[in-house]
Structure formats: structure tokens, C-alpha cells
């Protein structure tokens, strides 16, 4: 299982491929063609109003990407949620609840004070948003218009943030924020299932702003920005970098500083879209990685896998098992032993002078939308 996950990760994120690999994976190109054609037709029909787009009596901000994950949407939603809350906007988060388990059309994860659903019910990302964003309600549901109505009626929300909303065309938005992973902006250049692209790169033009994540560490950032020259000039480009926040432990309120990992021997594991990014974070914190296990994105850990991981950690004599904060919420309910389990949180930090520039852009656009709508 772990070998297969590593192989799959290498296949979809590799930006250079051998001729043999291309021949072996050629059948997937046909599926990618039909996927891309179908998606382009869908976008066209929404643009021509053949498919209806509904609006809500408040401002809607979408945070999304054009790949199948790994761009840091969740920490960016947390960042702008806190940014908007600090200026006394009444904010709510709308998520589709990917990998969640709830029969209702939509459901309240948190009212901003109390969390009503666990990670297995709501999905790991909505649950994490509910735990991190106190004072901001979080609602899950496929129909964002209906869950948005609920937020307005029950919380008098002024701004709704769509988590992973770039492809959710049925709901009109006032601002489209598109995140691109600077380390692997378009994966191997193919659409799903051959690659990680959810849309053709030409759809970048639907964005109102582009945020390049992990922008400091990669030499290809200049090449990427040159390629983005084709994006209309009115679409601003901002740069952010990952920084580790704090280390959390299940069942304990007091977190540890990220520097605590320095020199610690750890068994690390992760089930996120781009696990190698998490591995690099641990290396940057000078942790000694005895072993690094990769699981599928949004993987729901079961007692059997946990027992194997814990036994491996015991055999290796590590100081702790370490995972991402998103993975940590999916480990709730697993039996904890003597070796601690730590979850490392990640936050976005704007580079250079981009923070004041982004704040000016964000609030000017929202003010304009408010004047237009009301």
C-alpha cells in the first residue's frame, strides 16, 4: 500500500517523464481528453447562461485551485477568514464537506462557538476550519446556495467564503481567489485522471487574483510568473509561503512551538495531496525523519494501519509520530500509546510587500461589491 501511494504520487506530480512512462500511461490520456472536453463544455454553458447561476444577498468570496489539491486552500481560508473577522465583517464558511458523511442537503458543523460534527461526519477540512476559526460558522453541503441562505438567515452573514469554490459555478461570487502551488503548478501537465489538473490552465482567466503558494523555495517561480504573463493584466498576482505554526497533540490544549521538533527522531506520515511538501517542512525544522509513510489524500486511518505505524515507531525508537494538522483530526478515536502523536499546523505568510497590497485589493473589491449590491 505505501509503495503504491509513493508510486502514484511520483506519477502525477512528475513534471518530466520518460518515453516509456508516457507509453504505459497513454490509455489515461483518452480519459483525460473526455474529462477536459466535458469540463470545458460545462464552463461554456454556465458562461452562456444555459445553466443558471444563482446569487445571494451578501458578498461571496471563493478560494480554490485548478488542481486536485496541494495548494494550501485550508490555511488560506483560515487566513482570510481571520482577516475579514478582524474588520468586524460577519463571516461564514461554506464547504462541500468532501469525504464527509451526512445525509442532509447541508449541515451546520459549527456556529462559531461550538462544534457539532466530528471529522468523519463533516470531512477533515471543514472540521479543521471549525476548530481553528472561532467566531465564524462553518456549514457543509453540496448546494452552496442553500447553505448560504442558512448562513444569512441564522447568522446574518455579510461575507461567505467558499472553500474549494473555483469549480462551483452554480453560485455567483464577487471574488475568485485562485491558488497555484509554485512547486508543481500544473503537475505533469495532464488533466485528471492522467494528471492533477481539474481544468485547462486557460481557465486561470476566470480568477480575480492569483496567489502563488510555497513561492520562496522554488527556482521555477520566475519561469512560472513568466508563463502567467498571458493572464490579463488586471488580475494581480500575490506570493505566499508556508510557515509551520504550532505542534498540537490529541487531547491536550497547550501546543508546542515548531522549534520543538529540532533534533527529534520521528516517524512521519501523511495523507494529503502533496505529502512531500510536509516532509520538506519537517526537514526545515531539523527533525530527524526515521521513516516517512504516504497515504492517499483524505485517508481515514483505521486501527489496523495505526497499529502498524505505532509498532514501526516502537521498533525505530522514535521520540514521536508526526503528521499534518489535517491528518491529526482523522486520527481521533485511535488508541494512543506511550509514544506521542503530534500534528504540525501550517500557515501562509505573504512575501515582500504583498500583505498590504493584498489587503487593499481584498477590501476595495468587497467595498465595491457592497456598493454595487446595495
Secondary structure, 3 states (H helix, E strand, C coil): CHHHHHHHHHHHHCCCCCHHHHHHCHHHHHHHHHHHHHHHHHHHHHHCCCCCCECCCCEEEEEECCECCCCCHHHHHHHHHHHHHHCCCCEEEEECCCCCCCCCCEEEEECCCCECCCHHHHCHHHHHHHHHCCCCEEEEECCHHHHHHHHHHHHCCCEEEEECCCCCCCECCCEEEEEEECCCCCCCCCECCCCCECCCHHHHHHCCEEEEECCCCCCCHHHHHHHHHHCCCCCEEEEEEEEEEEEEECCCCCCEEHHHHCCCEEEEEECCCCHHHHHHHHHHCCCEEEEEEECCCCCCCCHHHHHHHHHHHHHHCCCEEEEEHHHHHCCCCCCCCCCEEEEEEEEEEECCCHHHHHHHHHHHHHHHHHHHHC
